Structures are given as C-alpha cells and as structure tokens.
Amino acid sequence: MRRRRKNGRNVPRIPVNLIYRTIQAAGGPTAVGRALGISDGTLKRWRSMGVVRDARAVLEWAALVYPEAPAEQLRLARRLAGLPAGPARR
C-alpha cells in the first residue's frame, strides 16, 4: 500500500529534485523531449538518477530555461550535470 500525505493524497514515488523542477520550468516532459530529441524513457531515467550525463542535452536544456541569460545557463547546466553550481552571483 502506498503512503499518504496528511491531506490524503499519495506521496510521490520519486522525490521532487532539480531534474523535475527543470522539466516543469521548460514546459513539461513533452516539450523537453521534443526540444532535446530524447525519448520519454530517457527523461524518466534522468529524473530517477537526479543527474544528466549527456553534455549536449544539458547545454540545450539550460538554454531552453534561460534563453537570454548565459551566466544562468552555465549555472543550471553545471547543476544538471551533477557539478557544483560554481561561484556565487555578484
């Protein structure tokens, strides 16, 4: 039996992580899959792993979320790849 929250809803199977939040910020799983040219299964695998190992996909995905902010793109790309975000913003 699945666990339930206090409000009666089911607890998600995979906790919310950076990959999930970035999928939502980029328009949802369908939009991300089309933009990156990846399958739904690949996106689900990345979400469960919590990190993206495909460098091209990381950079293109960061550009989807922050189209006009190169510094933010780099910070997000590093975080998606499982690296530290880099130096703090000034």
N, C-alpha and C positions, 0 to 999 in steps of 0.2 A: 504494500500500500504506500502511496506517495505521501510525503509530508505536506502539511498545510500551514499556511500563514495564519495569523490571528484573525484576519479578515475573511478566512475561508477559502482563499484562492490557493492553488498549488504553488509550491516552491519551484522555481526554475531548475532544470536538471544541471545546467551549466551556469555557474555564477556569472553575473554581468562583468565583463572585462573590457579592456581597451579595444579589442577587435570588434566586439559587439557594438560599443558606442560609436566607433568609426564607421561601421556598416550603416548605422542609423543616420549619422551625420552626412553620409554620402548619398542618401536617398533610398536605402533599403537593400536587401540582398539581390533583388532582381537587377536594380540599377548598377550595383557594384559588379555583379557578374558580367553584365553586358559591356560595361566600360572597360573592364580589365581583360575580358575574353577568357574567363575561367568558368568552370562548372560549379554548380551548387554544392556538390560534394567537396570540392576543394575549399570553398568558402567555409563550409561547416568544419572541415578538418582544421583550418587555420584558427577558427574560433575555439575549438576544443583545446588546441595546443596553446593558444594565447600568444602566438608569435607567427610572423610570416617570414618564410625563408627565401622567397622569390624576390630578388632585388628589383627587377623591373616592375613587378606588381606593387611593391612598397612605394616606389617613387611616383608611379602613376596614380596610385590611390591617394597619396598625400597631396598631389596636385588637384585631384577632384575636390578634396575637402577645403583646401586653401588655395584657390586659383590665383590670387593676387598677392600672396604673402610668402615669398621664398624662404624666409627665416622660419616661419611656422611650418612650412612644408618639410624642411630638414628636421626640425624637432619631432614632428609626427612620424616621419619616415624612420628615424632612429628608434623611436619608441615601438613602432610596429615590428621592427626587426629584432626587438628584444635588447637593444642597447640603451645606455643612459641617454637622456634627452639632450645632454650637452650643457654648455654654460648657461647660467640664468640670464633672463632677458634684462636689458638695461632700460 
